[in-house]
Amino acid sequence: MDLGLAGRVVLVSGGSRGIGAAIAASLAREGAHLALVARTADRLEEHASTLRSAGATVRIYPADLLDRGAAQRVVDATVRDLGTLDVLVHNLGGSREDGSDAAWDFTLDVNLGAAVRLSRAAVPVMSAKKRGVILFITSISGTVVGGAKPAYNAAKAAEIMFARSLAKDLAPHGIRANSVSPGSIMFPGGSWDRRNKQDPARIAKFVEDAMPRGRFGTPEEVADVVTFLASDRASLVSGADVAVDGCQLFPSV
Ligand SMILES: NC(=O)c1ccc[n+]([C@@H]2O[C@H](COP(=O)([O-])OP(=O)(O)OC[C@H]3O[C@@H](n4cnc5c(N)ncnc54)[C@H](OP(=O)(O)O)[C@@H]3O)[C@@H](O)[C@H]2O)c1
């Protein structure tokens, strides 16, 4: 299937490691031109170099997306350097769960607030040409309770509904919006890898109880779904929350 993504300009937030890095690699294989955003310039440059050595066009924009002006700056820089913006993938996310106001503010902002600011910056570019795709990497934690993560659950639920609201409002402008909700994804240096090293017996029990397929997901399994949704081959998919979880029963321990 030709996805028709060659030359399309895609901005990926949190595109330097984990799921975001795999999304960037999957899109690069389809010939998309990439704008990658994360805070740590060295790691961004390292990933960009790997992608460029396979022939990809990649620009990096080191920025902290919790900084209120950063979203507009990176979208403006993308349009300046790569000519336009066709697809926004807001992959950045995270949580702090000590119940304090600061933890709630952080968790809502890193998931929902950054999604709002990036969308606000991207929509005028997409509206002007009556074409665009907005994808948020959310989580099954936004729809299924599991693990002691109320702030993360609430933030991801809000992000899922934000995507659905955008889908309705932006349909007349030719813009699709969806959320993609991974189950638990394992990769070296990621949160599950760290937890597995700390307490392998607990994580083995989690796999047994929650994952009918008997294993974690991989970043690549999420990335290829995102790449399909970014393409015009998914032209009727908008306002959806697409689970990529192998029928996982609950999201965390
Ligand atoms: N891993 C899972 O099991 C899982 C499951 C379900 C959903 N998800 C969701 O999938 C997404 C990616 O998860 P992940 O586990 O791959 O994440 P991760 O390993 O923590 O990577 C996060 C990425 O975001 C960047 N980043 C962090 N804070 C930033 C900030 N303030 N401004 C700009 N960039 C920032 C990081 O680079 P720097 O640190 O250099 O900035 C990195 O590139 C998140 O939305 C997460 O909630 C993950």
The ligand as an SDF file (V2000), in Angstrom:
LIG
                    3D

 48 52  0  0  0  0  0  0  0  0999 V2000
    5.7730    3.9480   27.3770 N   0  0  0  0  0  0  0  0  0  0  0  0
    4.5630    3.4570   27.5560 C   0  0  0  0  0  0  0  0  0  0  0  0
    4.3590    2.3240   28.0320 O   0  0  0  0  0  0  0  0  0  0  0  0
    3.3570    4.2810   27.1740 C   0  0  0  0  0  0  0  0  0  0  0  0
    2.0980    3.6840   27.2420 C   0  0  0  0  0  0  0  0  0  0  0  0
    0.9680    4.4120   26.8760 C   0  0  0  0  0  0  0  0  0  0  0  0
    1.1150    5.7250   26.4460 C   0  0  0  0  0  0  0  0  0  0  0  0
    2.3560    6.2980   26.4110 N   0  0  0  0  0  0  0  0  0  0  0  0
    2.4450    7.6840   25.9290 C   0  0  0  0  0  0  0  0  0  0  0  0
    3.2730    7.6810   24.7790 O   0  0  0  0  0  0  0  0  0  0  0  0
    4.0050    8.9050   24.7160 C   0  0  0  0  0  0  0  0  0  0  0  0
    5.4980    8.6220   24.6350 C   0  0  0  0  0  0  0  0  0  0  0  0
    5.8790    7.8340   25.7440 O   0  0  0  0  0  0  0  0  0  0  0  0
    7.3820    7.3010   25.9270 P   0  0  0  0  0  0  0  0  0  0  0  0
    7.3140    6.3000   27.0090 O   0  0  0  0  0  0  0  0  0  0  0  0
    7.9740    6.9610   24.6030 O   0  0  0  0  0  0  0  0  0  0  0  0
    8.0790    8.6550   26.4890 O   0  0  0  0  0  0  0  0  0  0  0  0
    9.5760    8.9490   26.9640 P   0  0  0  0  0  0  0  0  0  0  0  0
   10.4610    7.7740   26.7610 O   0  0  0  0  0  0  0  0  0  0  0  0
    9.4760    9.5590   28.3040 O   0  0  0  0  0  0  0  0  0  0  0  0
   10.0380   10.0740   25.8980 O   0  0  0  0  0  0  0  0  0  0  0  0
    9.5000   11.3440   25.9960 C   0  0  0  0  0  0  0  0  0  0  0  0
    9.9970   12.2110   24.8440 C   0  0  0  0  0  0  0  0  0  0  0  0
    9.5130   13.5480   25.0750 O   0  0  0  0  0  0  0  0  0  0  0  0
   10.6260   14.4590   25.2440 C   0  0  0  0  0  0  0  0  0  0  0  0
   10.2240   15.4280   26.2560 N   0  0  0  0  0  0  0  0  0  0  0  0
    9.9900   15.2090   27.5710 C   0  0  0  0  0  0  0  0  0  0  0  0
    9.6100   16.3500   28.1910 N   0  0  0  0  0  0  0  0  0  0  0  0
    9.5990   17.3160   27.2230 C   0  0  0  0  0  0  0  0  0  0  0  0
    9.2760   18.7060   27.2370 C   0  0  0  0  0  0  0  0  0  0  0  0
    8.8970   19.3440   28.3600 N   0  0  0  0  0  0  0  0  0  0  0  0
    9.3470   19.3960   26.0740 N   0  0  0  0  0  0  0  0  0  0  0  0
    9.7270   18.7730   24.9160 C   0  0  0  0  0  0  0  0  0  0  0  0
   10.0420   17.4610   24.8560 N   0  0  0  0  0  0  0  0  0  0  0  0
    9.9830   16.7360   25.9990 C   0  0  0  0  0  0  0  0  0  0  0  0
   11.7860   13.5580   25.6430 C   0  0  0  0  0  0  0  0  0  0  0  0
   13.0520   14.1210   25.3340 O   0  0  0  0  0  0  0  0  0  0  0  0
   13.7780   15.1290   26.3980 P   0  0  0  0  0  0  0  0  0  0  0  0
   13.7410   14.4560   27.7370 O   0  0  0  0  0  0  0  0  0  0  0  0
   15.1360   15.3150   25.8300 O   0  0  0  0  0  0  0  0  0  0  0  0
   12.9860   16.3870   26.3650 O   0  0  0  0  0  0  0  0  0  0  0  0
   11.5010   12.3360   24.7650 C   0  0  0  0  0  0  0  0  0  0  0  0
   11.8770   12.5870   23.4250 O   0  0  0  0  0  0  0  0  0  0  0  0
    3.5990    9.7070   25.9600 C   0  0  0  0  0  0  0  0  0  0  0  0
    2.5360   10.5710   25.6310 O   0  0  0  0  0  0  0  0  0  0  0  0
    3.1150    8.6290   26.9130 C   0  0  0  0  0  0  0  0  0  0  0  0
    2.1940    9.1400   27.8580 O   0  0  0  0  0  0  0  0  0  0  0  0
    3.4770    5.6110   26.7660 C   0  0  0  0  0  0  0  0  0  0  0  0
  1  2  1  0
  2  3  2  0
  2  4  1  0
  4  5  1  0
  4 48  2  0
  5  6  2  0
  6  7  1  0
  7  8  2  0
  8  9  1  0
  8 48  1  0
  9 10  1  0
  9 46  1  0
 10 11  1  0
 11 12  1  0
 11 44  1  0
 12 13  1  0
 13 14  1  0
 14 15  2  0
 14 16  1  0
 14 17  1  0
 17 18  1  0
 18 19  2  0
 18 20  1  0
 18 21  1  0
 21 22  1  0
 22 23  1  0
 23 24  1  0
 23 42  1  0
 24 25  1  0
 25 26  1  0
 25 36  1  0
 26 27  1  0
 26 35  1  0
 27 28  2  0
 28 29  1  0
 29 30  1  0
 29 35  2  0
 30 31  1  0
 30 32  2  0
 32 33  1  0
 33 34  2  0
 34 35  1  0
 36 37  1  0
 36 42  1  0
 37 38  1  0
 38 39  2  0
 38 40  1  0
 38 41  1  0
 42 43  1  0
 44 45  1  0
 44 46  1  0
 46 47  1  0
M  CHG  2   8   1  16  -1
M  END
$$$$
